[in-house]
Each structure stands twice: as structure tokens, then as C-alpha cells.
Amino acid sequence: HSFIQYINHSCFPNIFFDTTAFKVVCLQPVKPRDELCYFYPATEWQMAQPFQCVCGSGNCLGYIGGAFYLSKETLSRYRFSDFIAQQLKTKHLE
């Protein structure tokens, strides 16, 4: 999955990395020259290097630290890798 590190983050992503099926899934239409971007918490539980997002989308979350830190409301707006989905399920059962 080393190629993922070269794709920028957005709080309004146009792609999703299905790390189980090893596929890139388009979440919205992508035209030539569009920058590909994905939602980092979709594959990151607790980021070693969190950051302040400046993606500029209307639903920008600001602080990006990983899926662990997201509210239930925010979680409902995104698609997550199977690993992160399982981590979220476990977290919210506690």
C-alpha cells in the first residue's frame, strides 16, 4: 500500500482505497487532470503525524488525527477500510 502515501487528503474525497480488495473506488466523477484525494481516516486509526487540514471543502474537519477521533455523526459521512470499520465497531461497543 506504499502508493497511498503519495495521495493527498481531502475531507471531500473523490476516491477511496479498498485495502481488502486492493481497488481504488471512485466516490464521485473524476475527470482528466482532477487531483485524486482520499479521506486519510478511511485507512488510518490513530495517525503518527496528525495535521490541521486546509482542504477548503465545505465540510472540512480541521484536525485530522485518524478515525479514532471522529464523532459518530462524522463517521456516517465516510466510507472506511474493513480494518478501520472493525476498529470503529469495537470502539463503539465499549
Buried (B, 14 or more C-beta within 10 A) or exposed (E): EEEBEEBEBBBBBBBBBBBEEEEBEEBEEBEEEEEBBBBBBBBBBEBEEBEEBEBEEEEBBEEBBBBBBBEEEBBEEBBBBEBBBEBBEEEEEE
